[in-house]
């Protein structure tokens, strides 16, 4: 069984930064394509739910962009369609459906704990009592934790389906097992990314104060963080499952072989 130390998480973030620096323009352009398509989908009825259904397909597009950059190729906008092609489209949509189910369960938790508060806010949106908002903190934290933990445990499922061409059930199994075995570096990498965003956004706020420029800067940093998170996820995948190949799957039994990281 491969052992991963907490320091490995820092290494993943550093490697993710280096990967991003190779083609920041290409990766950001690909991300904006994903974002604009999401915004267009949200215009249609039930489009907001459809975006969550398509999340694994967008994630695969970003990870494919990272793979191209890692192999010295250009990350082009046409990679947006990577997950929409067969045979990966069906399994990825299944993962998206599971993602949507978790989101709805989280919403049910919030509504069951704060249904009356939500109704009162909806009736008088212009006269919201701060005390009412305070009662929403715990339900929102619980729902957020549910969704975040589920996403972290299944973060490797989409690339496993796409690159390994395995079933959804196997991808979910290997993703959960991999995250549990590499809990320390996954936690450190997640914490490092959040810390990086927290520090950089506070620097922007200190420089520009409470202004539109500050809000624009903080939002830009959030977009950069999302791309960097995909770069870090790609590096972690490469470390756990070897270099991904577009044509042939690799050995998933790597986890059962002795070794250290």
C-alpha positions, 0 to 999 in steps of 0.5 A: 500500500502506497503511503502518503505523508502530509508534505505530499499535499504541499507538493501537489499544490506546488506542482499544480502551480507549476502546471498552471504557470506553463499555460495560464492563458490556455487553462483560463480560456478553457475554464471561461468556456466552461463557465460561459456554457454553464451561464447559457444553460442556466438561461433555459428552464431547470438550467440551474439543476442541469449545471450540477448534472454537467459538473463532472463533464466540465471537470473532465474538460479542465483535467484534460486541459491539465493533461495536455499542458503536462504533455507539452500540448496546448490546452485548447477550448475544444477540450470543453467537449471531451466529456460530452463524447461517447462512451464517457458521456453516459457514466459522467452524466450518472456521476452528475446525477449523483452530484445532484442528488447530494445537492438536493439532500443538502437542500432538504437538510436546510429546509427541514431545519430552517423551513419557517425561517426561509418562508419568512425571508421569502415573504419579506426579502426587503426586511430581513432580520439579522437574527433570522439569518443567524439561525441559518448558520448551523443548517448551512454549515451542515449542508455545506459539509455534506456536499463538500465531503461527498465531493472530496470523496468522489473527486477522482471518480470523473477522471477514472471514468474518463481515462480508465474507462471503468464503470461508475461503481468501480470509479466511486470505489477507487475514488473513495479508497484513494482519498481515504488512504491519502487523507493527510495530503488531501486535507493539507492540499485543500487547506493550502488552497483555501489559505492561499485564497484567504491571504490573497483576497485579504491583500486585495481587500486591504489595497482597494478597500470596500470598493467595486475594484476589490470585489472584482479582484476577489472574484478573479482570485476565486476563478483562479483558485478553481483552475488551480484546484483542478491543476492540483487534482490532476497532479494528485491523480497522476501521483496516485494512478500514474500518468493518465493516457487518453487511449489506454487505461493504467494499472489501478492496482498500484495502491496495493503495491508496497512503496512510499511517497 
